[in-house]
């Protein structure tokens, strides 16, 4: 295979999961990718990765820079033309990854390509076949019922609006053209933003229906589960500001109403902490407070690991 490949994993206080992920990648036989780990100031001994995996290029940050900025560091440092962004709780087989690489080599218009995602290594449940417009849809991950009949049996890539960041093969030349990932998202939305820019420049995001990968979020820690509802809503406002200026007011009102309704439901269910996340996301989205807000979201209990 002619293309050189980098695989990039961002670690934040999940060093055990990252090491499991690296062991799986080290077992590849035909592909010999550059392996990169960008550690966002973990407190659980991430420096040991270098001694256990001497092939790995480790970037150790003194503060938590978020998903986009961490990936940008490795993307700018590698000389590979293609890079696989891989969550440490996700996995793809060497055969399926090789198919993704070959498809990218043969299809220059594709700027980002991913597999069909399932819920786990032994699960038949499909959780995402790429995604649709995040500015207009609450549920953005595409499922089999969202596609035309027989689409998953096709051997050709399926065009989508964006790819989830758990497993995404990106063309670095297209990323450079787009200005790399927008770092103000911090956690979630970076791939949707990049795919939007790439599409405006004549590129595509696609899913290869014959390839499978899995993303098991069951090991996500409490902090991530608390952060996700905030960032996934707040970052819709950033996406709308960047890519839907002509419809800024109605879309801002839509996501404000959604956030207020979600907060009301959570209060009715006796969950004021989650209601607070929706209200905070709406407030920050409306005033343009983006970037790392972990300390405000998690509060005093999570301040140390939120950095």
N, C-alpha and C positions, 0 to 999 in steps of 0.2 A: 504494500500500500504506500503510495507516494507521499501523502500528506503527513507532515509531522503534527502531532496532537498533544495538547496540554489538557490535563484534568485538574480542575480547581475546586477545592472544598474550603468553605469558610467555617471556622470553629469558634464557638462561644460557649464555654463551660460544658462542653459535651465531648471531652477528649476521648473517653472510652468508645463512644459511637464513631468518632473520627478514626480511631485506630482500627476498629472493625472494618470500616469502609476501606481503609488503606490496605489492609490484609487482602481483601477481595480483589482490589486493583493490582496488587503485587503478584497475584496468581495468573494474570493474563499471560498467554503464551505467544501469540502472534503480534498483537499491538504492544508497543513499548512506549507509552506516552510519558511525557514529562508530568510529574506529580507535584502539585502545589497545594500547600495548606496555608491559609491566611488566618492567623489567630487574633481574635479581637479582645485581647487583654483578659483571657480566661484565668480563673482562679484555681483550676483543677490540674495543674501540672502539665500544660500543653508543651512546655519546652522539651519534655521527654520524647516527643515525636521525632526529633532529629536523630537521637541515638538509636531509637527502635527502627526507624526507616531512613537509612542514610541516603536513599535515592530522592527523598522528598525535599523540595525547596520550601523551607519554612519562613514565612514572614510573620514576625511577632510584633503586634502593635501594642503600644502602651495604653491606648484607650480603645473603646468600642467604636469603630468607625461605621458599622452597619454593613449590610449586604452589598450594596452597590460599590461603595468606596473600597471595601476589601477585595472584591473581585477585580476592580479596576487596577489595583496594585499589581496583581499577578498577570492580568491581561497585558499591561504595559511592559512587564518584565520578560515575558516569554517571547521567544521568536517563532512560535508555532503559528501557522495560519488558521488553525481551528482550535477551539477550546470547548471542552465539556464542563459546564457548570453543574456540579453534583452535590446535593445536600448530603450530609453525613448520615441521614436516616433514609436515604434512597439508594437504589442499586439498579444496574443494568448489566446484562451479560456481555461478554467480550464479542460474541457473534452479533448481537443486536447493535452494539456500539459500532462495530465494523461496518454494518449495513448503513448506519446513519452517516458515517464518514464517507463511504463510497457514494451515497446519494448526494451529499454536499459537493463532492468533487465533480460529479457529473451534472449538477444543476446549479450553475453559478448565480442564478437569480435568487436562490434561497439564502437568506441571511441568518435564519435560526431554524433549527430542526429538532424535533423531539420524538420520543416514543409514545405509544399509548400507555398511560399510567394506570396501574392497578393498586389496590389497597395494601398488598403485602406480597411476600415471595411465593406464597401458595394460594393466593386469592385470585378468583376469576372476576371479582368485582372491579369494573372499570370506573375509575374516579375522575379521569380527565383525558380528553382527546383535544388538547389545546384549549383555547378559550375564545370568548367573543368580547365585544366592545365593553370595556370596564366602565366607561362613562355612563352607560345606559342600562346595564344589566346588574341585578343584585347577585344572581347566581351566574358566574361567568364561565365556570368549567363546563366544557361540552361533554355530553354523555352520548351513548349509542343512539338513544331515542331522538337526539337533536340532529342526527345526520340522515342523509338519504339512505334508503334500503340498499344493502350491499356495499356501502362505502368502506367498511372495515375489511372487506375481502379484496379490495383493490391492491395492486402492487405499486400504485403511484402515490406520491405524497398528497395529503389532504391539506388544502390551504386553510389557515386559521388566522384569527386576529392577533393572537399572542400565544406564548408558551409559558406554563408555570415554571418557576425558577428551580424546581426540585431537580429536574434533569433537562438540560437544554444545551444543544451543540450550537455554538455561534461562530460566525465567520468574523475573524478579528479585523479584517480590512473594512467590513461594513460597520463594525463597532467604532473604529477610528473615524470613519466618515460621519457617523452619528454623534461623535463627541464622547464616546464611552457612556457608561450608565449614569443617569441623573442621581446624584448622591443624596439629595434632599428627601427622597422617599424613605431612606434608612432601612426599612423592613417591609418589603412587599410593594409591587408595582413597577419595579425597575425593568423587568422583561416586557411588560405591556407597553411601557413608555418607549423602550428601544425598538420594539416591533412596529410601533406607530410611526416613528421617524424613518425606519427602514422602508416601510411601505410607501411613504411619501417620496422616497428616492428611487422607487421602482423595484424594490426587493420584496421578498415574501417571507412569512413565517409559515411553517408547515409541520405536520405530523406524519411520520411514516407508519402506516397502519399495520405493517408486518412486524414492527419492532415493539417490544414490551419492556417496560421498566416498572419498578414499584417504589412507592413512597409510603413508608409506615410512620405515621405521626403519633403512634401510641406512646413513644418514648419521649415526646416533647415534654419539657419540664413545666412546672407551674408558671414560671415567669413568662415563657413563650406563649402559653395559653392565655395569659392575661394581656400580653402585649398585642396579640394578633387582632382582637376585635377593635382595638383603638386604631392601629395603623391601617388596617384594611379599609376602614371608613375614612379616616382623615386623608389618606393618600388619593382617594377619588377626587377630592377637591384640588389637589396638586395636578393630577392628570387633566382635569377639566380646564384648569388655568393654562396649562401648557398646550393643549391640543384641541380645545373646543371653545375658543374665545368667542366665536359668533353665538354660542348658546350658553354662555357662562351663567347668566342669571337664572334661566329655567332649570339648568342642571344643578346649580348650587342650591336652589330651592328644593329640588327633588331629593338630593342627598341630605339636606337639613331635615326635611320631613321624615325621611327614612330613619335618620338617627334619633329624632325625637320619638317616633313611634316605637323604635327598638327600646329606648330608655323607658318608655311607659310600660311596655310589656314586661321588662325585667323588674321594674318596681312592683307591678301587680303580682309577679311570681315570687316576690320577697328576695330579690337579688339586687340590692342597691349598689353594690360594688361594680357589677357589670353595667348597670344603668349609667353610673358615673363615667365609664369608659366611652360610651356613645356620646354623652353630652360633651365630654372633653374633646373628642374627635371632631365634633361639629364646630365647637368654638374655635379650635385651633385651625381647622380647615378654612373657616370663614375669614379669620384674620391673617391667614398665611403663615402660621407658626409651624414650620416643617423641620426636617432633620431629626436628630436624636432627642426624644422626649421620654426616654425610659424612666428616668428618676421621677418625673412628675406622674407618669402612669402607674408605676409600681408602688410609689410612696416610700415611706421610711423603711418598711420591711424588706424591700428589694433594692435599696439604694446602693449597697456595696456591689452586688453582682450586676447591677444595671449599668455600670460605668462603661 
